[in-house]
Amino acid sequence: MGLMTSEQYIESIRAMKRNVYFMGQKIENTVDHPVLRPSMNCIIETYEMAQMPEFEDLMTAESHLIHEKVNRFSHIDMTKEDLMKKVQMQRLVGRRTGMCYQRCVTMDGGNSLYSTTYEIDQKYGTHYHENFVNWFKRVQKEDLYVCVGITDPKGDRSKSPVDQADPDLFLHVVERRPDGVVINGAKLHLTSCVNAHEIFVMPTMSLKPGAEDYAISAAIPMDDPGITLIIDHNSCDLRKIHSKEMDLGNAKYGGIEAVCVFDHVFVPNERIFLNGETEFAGILVDRFATYHRNSYGGCKPGTGDVLIGACSLLSEYIGTNKAAHIKDKLVEMTHLNETLWACGVASSAAGYQMPAGNWMIDPMLANICKLNVTRFPYEICHLAEEIAGGLLVTMPSQADFENPETGPYLRKFLQGANGVSAEDKVRALRLIETMTRGAGAVGYLTESMHGAGSPAAQKINIARYADLSGKQECAKRLANIK
Ligand SMILES: Cc1cc2nc3c(=O)[nH]c(=O)nc-3n(C[C@H](O)[C@H](O)[C@H](O)COP(=O)(O)OP(=O)(O)OC[C@H]3O[C@@H](n4cnc5c(N)ncnc54)[C@H](O)[C@@H]3O)c2cc1C
């Protein structure tokens, strides 16, 4: 079939019958829902950009599996150049959506499964790699969007999956049949799953022998009758219903997460990629996390570009752009943003080839990248808020601009410098508002903190790769310590 057009993608999701709930209501039509559609628009953007000749080099790649052009979001990275183009594409798309565009998990999950299934088969003579490759060929051929379910509810975090009061707090196998398995549980925070054709699940952490039922990775169609999606209700999302376009800041694009419940979902054998090999659970999730932490070095700088641009624009609109401290703040924001980018690029550039043949991101640099991402966007938002001034949180609505009684007052008293209209000034401020504290902050801030793992997870990995004994040897040699 080749690359899908955005219209084909929209209709393919519309045709799927799923159990989706939002604010207590079952939603039959997710595609045209005002709160859900901006999230879908991000995915649509990835389909549209892949059709644009000017973006073809970054947005598409030649698949070694099906020997056709595929969307890079569902590409297996077979060269170091692929790893570089991955982050370059991510910055490009982030600059266009101004928020998390939600499709990166397909390539991050796909690449981690490609190498891990190969290694499990090498050790146990299983057929997971064949299963994965056959399924992923379909993903590429039909240009499907696949979301990734990793984060279990976890209940009591001090206890392992098998020690939880309720066994369903980690996704697990409840029945084994000759033709497949039945799974129960839930995955939380699932980005854009309402816009996905399929989901692949994998364990959220390392597992010990005895937890075989929890060592499960598989692909499941989103319209499986056993799956229920309960959409999140996050800050400012109802503005998409109650407010007008100007008040949204970024009216076209948005994000959606959800609780995804698996209630006795049957998975046939050919869709299973890990089933009981506990020692590979940690390897798989660690690889996913490494690819995904590298991704943040592409997407967040792209989003940061939009925020820096909005602040620069606003400073011109209010006549502060020549002030030394404002220029300094814009430089500082750029420095932080480019540092994130440097780590994204570096972790791609230092990548290496896996036994399966695909290329892996450098894990140390990916963890450094992500740890910076848990901090720098917050500092960038701090600086943005200082540049913006108090109107950031005290702006009247578009409806007040349209009211004949209040509109003339607002246009007079909120006007900008050098004839800049009050509306343009408020539009720049609304964009900053949505990215720093509104619906966009879900992706730019909290996702930066916890997505791909909370900061403590990155520190564990940095400690693992820190090679302190190697560094001690350097010190001992110079200090002449025998
Ligand atoms: C916007 C957004 C989008 C996301 N998208 C996806 C997605 O598409 N797919 C997906 O699978 N996941 C997704 N995630 C989930 C993300 O990976 C998790 O949020 C992250 O792994 C942290 O898990 P948690 O939210 O359960 O936090 P918690 O586990 O509740 O952590 C809270 C705090 O407790 C600490 N903590 C947790 N466990 C322990 C422990 N055993 N010992 C000591 N300290 C502990 C953590 O370090 C953290 O500081 C997303 C998250 C966000 C915010």
The ligand as a MOL file (V3000), in Angstrom:
LIG
                    3D

  0  0  0     0  0            999 V3000
M  V30 BEGIN CTAB
M  V30 COUNTS 53 58 0 0 0
M  V30 BEGIN ATOM
M  V30 1 C 2.8660 13.0280 29.2530 0
M  V30 2 C 3.3250 11.6290 29.4700 0
M  V30 3 C 3.2660 10.7220 28.4100 0
M  V30 4 C 3.6320 9.3720 28.6080 0
M  V30 5 N 3.5060 8.4820 27.5770 0
M  V30 6 C 3.6990 7.1590 27.8070 0
M  V30 7 C 3.4270 6.1820 26.8020 0
M  V30 8 O 3.0490 6.5070 25.6780 0
M  V30 9 N 3.5970 4.8790 27.1070 0
M  V30 10 C 4.0020 4.4700 28.3420 0
M  V30 11 O 4.1300 3.2740 28.5530 0
M  V30 12 N 4.2820 5.3710 29.3120 0
M  V30 13 C 4.1340 6.6950 29.0810 0
M  V30 14 N 4.4120 7.6180 30.0680 0
M  V30 15 C 4.7690 7.1020 31.3870 0
M  V30 16 C 6.1620 7.3930 31.8780 0
M  V30 17 O 7.0830 6.5160 31.3230 0
M  V30 18 C 6.0570 7.2900 33.4070 0
M  V30 19 O 5.3630 8.4480 33.8470 0
M  V30 20 C 7.3740 7.1590 34.1210 0
M  V30 21 O 7.9820 5.9240 33.8060 0
M  V30 22 C 7.1860 7.2620 35.6470 0
M  V30 23 O 6.2520 6.3360 36.0920 0
M  V30 24 P 4.9900 6.8130 36.9420 0
M  V30 25 O 4.3240 7.9260 36.2200 0
M  V30 26 O 4.2020 5.6250 37.2550 0
M  V30 27 O 5.6180 7.4740 38.2050 0
M  V30 28 P 5.8240 6.8470 39.6390 0
M  V30 29 O 6.3290 5.4550 39.5280 0
M  V30 30 O 4.5840 7.0760 40.4070 0
M  V30 31 O 6.9990 7.7500 40.1680 0
M  V30 32 C 6.8140 8.8730 41.0150 0
M  V30 33 C 8.1000 9.0870 41.7750 0
M  V30 34 O 8.3810 7.9310 42.5530 0
M  V30 35 C 9.6940 7.4420 42.3040 0
M  V30 36 N 9.6540 5.9780 42.3730 0
M  V30 37 C 8.8750 5.1400 41.6540 0
M  V30 38 N 9.0990 3.8580 42.0030 0
M  V30 39 C 10.0390 3.8760 42.9480 0
M  V30 40 C 10.7050 2.8630 43.6970 0
M  V30 41 N 10.4450 1.5620 43.5300 0
M  V30 42 N 11.6540 3.2550 44.5910 0
M  V30 43 C 11.9410 4.5620 44.7710 0
M  V30 44 N 11.3320 5.5680 44.0840 0
M  V30 45 C 10.4010 5.2260 43.1930 0
M  V30 46 C 10.0440 7.9330 40.8980 0
M  V30 47 O 11.4520 8.0700 40.7080 0
M  V30 48 C 9.3220 9.2820 40.8580 0
M  V30 49 O 10.1430 10.2790 41.4010 0
M  V30 50 C 4.1010 8.9610 29.8810 0
M  V30 51 C 4.1880 9.8840 30.9300 0
M  V30 52 C 3.8100 11.1930 30.7440 0
M  V30 53 C 3.8810 12.1510 31.8940 0
M  V30 END ATOM
M  V30 BEGIN BOND
M  V30 1 1 1 2
M  V30 2 1 2 3
M  V30 3 2 2 52
M  V30 4 2 3 4
M  V30 5 1 4 5
M  V30 6 1 4 50
M  V30 7 2 5 6
M  V30 8 1 6 7
M  V30 9 1 6 13
M  V30 10 2 7 8
M  V30 11 1 7 9
M  V30 12 1 9 10
M  V30 13 2 10 11
M  V30 14 1 10 12
M  V30 15 2 12 13
M  V30 16 1 13 14
M  V30 17 1 14 15
M  V30 18 1 14 50
M  V30 19 1 15 16
M  V30 20 1 16 17
M  V30 21 1 16 18
M  V30 22 1 18 19
M  V30 23 1 18 20
M  V30 24 1 20 21
M  V30 25 1 20 22
M  V30 26 1 22 23
M  V30 27 1 23 24
M  V30 28 2 24 25
M  V30 29 1 24 26
M  V30 30 1 24 27
M  V30 31 1 27 28
M  V30 32 2 28 29
M  V30 33 1 28 30
M  V30 34 1 28 31
M  V30 35 1 31 32
M  V30 36 1 32 33
M  V30 37 1 33 34
M  V30 38 1 33 48
M  V30 39 1 34 35
M  V30 40 1 35 36
M  V30 41 1 35 46
M  V30 42 1 36 37
M  V30 43 1 36 45
M  V30 44 2 37 38
M  V30 45 1 38 39
M  V30 46 1 39 40
M  V30 47 2 39 45
M  V30 48 1 40 41
M  V30 49 2 40 42
M  V30 50 1 42 43
M  V30 51 2 43 44
M  V30 52 1 44 45
M  V30 53 1 46 47
M  V30 54 1 46 48
M  V30 55 1 48 49
M  V30 56 2 50 51
M  V30 57 1 51 52
M  V30 58 1 52 53
M  V30 END BOND
M  V30 END CTAB
M  END
